[in-house]
Amino acid sequence: MALKRPSFLPSLDDLEQQAQARSAQRGRPGSHFDHPTAKNVFIAVLVITVVAHVVGGIVFVLIGH
């Protein structure tokens, strides 16, 4: 007995067309990020890492290690 696909899910043809449309859209040349959220998360993690290292360095200088 095969399971019936729920009606609220897109068909495989629709999914394939969406995937082809997404693959046809490319970011700017030279950009390593295809998704703007990924770029924002990367920048946020980078900023937090740099700030944590600077604060840690200041704390170590003040403690005297």
Distance bins in CASP14 RR format, pairs under 12 A and 6 or more apart:
PFRMAT RR
TARGET T0000
AUTHOR 0000-0000-0000
RMODE 2
METHOD distances of the structure
MODEL  1
3 9 0 0 0 0 0 1 0 0 0 0 0
5 11 1 0 0 1 0 0 0 0 0 0 0
5 12 0 0 0 0 1 0 0 0 0 0 0
5 14 0 0 0 0 0 1 0 0 0 0 0
5 15 0 0 0 0 0 1 0 0 0 0 0
9 15 0 0 0 0 1 0 0 0 0 0 0
10 16 0 0 0 0 1 0 0 0 0 0 0
10 17 0 0 0 0 1 0 0 0 0 0 0
10 18 1 0 0 1 0 0 0 0 0 0 0
10 19 0 0 0 0 0 1 0 0 0 0 0
11 17 0 0 0 0 1 0 0 0 0 0 0
11 18 0 0 0 0 0 1 0 0 0 0 0
12 18 0 0 0 0 0 1 0 0 0 0 0
12 19 0 0 0 0 0 1 0 0 0 0 0
13 19 0 0 0 0 0 1 0 0 0 0 0
13 20 0 0 0 0 0 1 0 0 0 0 0
14 20 0 0 0 0 0 1 0 0 0 0 0
14 21 0 0 0 0 0 1 0 0 0 0 0
15 21 0 0 0 0 0 1 0 0 0 0 0
15 22 0 0 0 0 0 1 0 0 0 0 0
16 22 0 0 0 0 0 1 0 0 0 0 0
16 23 0 0 0 0 0 1 0 0 0 0 0
17 23 0 0 0 0 0 1 0 0 0 0 0
17 24 0 0 0 0 0 1 0 0 0 0 0
18 24 0 0 0 0 0 1 0 0 0 0 0
18 25 0 0 0 0 0 1 0 0 0 0 0
19 25 0 0 0 0 0 1 0 0 0 0 0
22 34 0 0 0 0 1 0 0 0 0 0 0
22 35 0 0 0 0 0 1 0 0 0 0 0
23 34 0 0 0 0 1 0 0 0 0 0 0
25 34 0 0 0 0 1 0 0 0 0 0 0
25 35 0 0 0 0 0 1 0 0 0 0 0
26 32 0 0 0 0 0 1 0 0 0 0 0
26 33 0 0 0 0 0 1 0 0 0 0 0
26 34 1 0 0 1 0 0 0 0 0 0 0
27 33 0 0 0 0 1 0 0 0 0 0 0
27 34 1 0 0 1 0 0 0 0 0 0 0
27 35 0 0 0 0 1 0 0 0 0 0 0
27 36 0 0 0 0 1 0 0 0 0 0 0
27 39 0 0 0 0 0 1 0 0 0 0 0
28 34 0 0 0 0 0 1 0 0 0 0 0
28 36 0 0 0 0 0 1 0 0 0 0 0
28 39 0 0 0 0 0 1 0 0 0 0 0
31 38 0 0 0 0 0 1 0 0 0 0 0
31 39 0 0 0 0 1 0 0 0 0 0 0
31 42 0 0 0 0 0 1 0 0 0 0 0
32 38 0 0 0 0 1 0 0 0 0 0 0
32 39 0 0 0 0 1 0 0 0 0 0 0
32 42 0 0 0 0 1 0 0 0 0 0 0
33 39 1 1 0 0 0 0 0 0 0 0 0
33 40 0 0 0 0 1 0 0 0 0 0 0
33 41 0 0 0 0 1 0 0 0 0 0 0
33 42 1 0 0 1 0 0 0 0 0 0 0
33 43 0 0 0 0 1 0 0 0 0 0 0
35 41 0 0 0 0 1 0 0 0 0 0 0
35 42 0 0 0 0 0 1 0 0 0 0 0
36 42 0 0 0 0 0 1 0 0 0 0 0
36 43 0 0 0 0 0 1 0 0 0 0 0
37 43 0 0 0 0 0 1 0 0 0 0 0
37 44 0 0 0 0 0 1 0 0 0 0 0
38 44 0 0 0 0 0 1 0 0 0 0 0
38 45 0 0 0 0 0 1 0 0 0 0 0
39 45 0 0 0 0 0 1 0 0 0 0 0
39 46 0 0 0 0 0 1 0 0 0 0 0
40 46 0 0 0 0 0 1 0 0 0 0 0
40 47 0 0 0 0 0 1 0 0 0 0 0
41 47 0 0 0 0 0 1 0 0 0 0 0
41 48 0 0 0 0 0 1 0 0 0 0 0
42 48 0 0 0 0 0 1 0 0 0 0 0
42 49 0 0 0 0 0 1 0 0 0 0 0
43 49 0 0 0 0 0 1 0 0 0 0 0
43 50 0 0 0 0 0 1 0 0 0 0 0
44 50 0 0 0 0 0 1 0 0 0 0 0
44 51 0 0 0 0 0 1 0 0 0 0 0
45 51 0 0 0 0 0 1 0 0 0 0 0
45 52 0 0 0 0 0 1 0 0 0 0 0
46 52 0 0 0 0 0 1 0 0 0 0 0
46 53 0 0 0 0 0 1 0 0 0 0 0
47 53 0 0 0 0 0 1 0 0 0 0 0
47 54 0 0 0 0 0 1 0 0 0 0 0
48 54 0 0 0 0 0 1 0 0 0 0 0
48 55 0 0 0 0 0 1 0 0 0 0 0
49 55 0 0 0 0 0 1 0 0 0 0 0
49 56 0 0 0 0 0 1 0 0 0 0 0
50 56 0 0 0 0 0 1 0 0 0 0 0
50 57 0 0 0 0 0 1 0 0 0 0 0
51 57 0 0 0 0 0 1 0 0 0 0 0
51 58 0 0 0 0 0 1 0 0 0 0 0
52 58 0 0 0 0 0 1 0 0 0 0 0
52 59 0 0 0 0 0 1 0 0 0 0 0
53 59 0 0 0 0 0 1 0 0 0 0 0
53 60 0 0 0 0 0 1 0 0 0 0 0
54 60 0 0 0 0 0 1 0 0 0 0 0
54 61 0 0 0 0 0 1 0 0 0 0 0
55 61 0 0 0 0 0 1 0 0 0 0 0
55 62 0 0 0 0 0 1 0 0 0 0 0
56 62 0 0 0 0 1 0 0 0 0 0 0
56 63 0 0 0 0 1 0 0 0 0 0 0
56 65 0 0 0 0 0 1 0 0 0 0 0
57 63 0 0 0 0 1 0 0 0 0 0 0
57 64 0 0 0 0 0 1 0 0 0 0 0
57 65 0 0 0 0 1 0 0 0 0 0 0
58 64 0 0 0 0 0 1 0 0 0 0 0
58 65 0 0 0 0 0 1 0 0 0 0 0
59 65 0 0 0 0 1 0 0 0 0 0 0
END
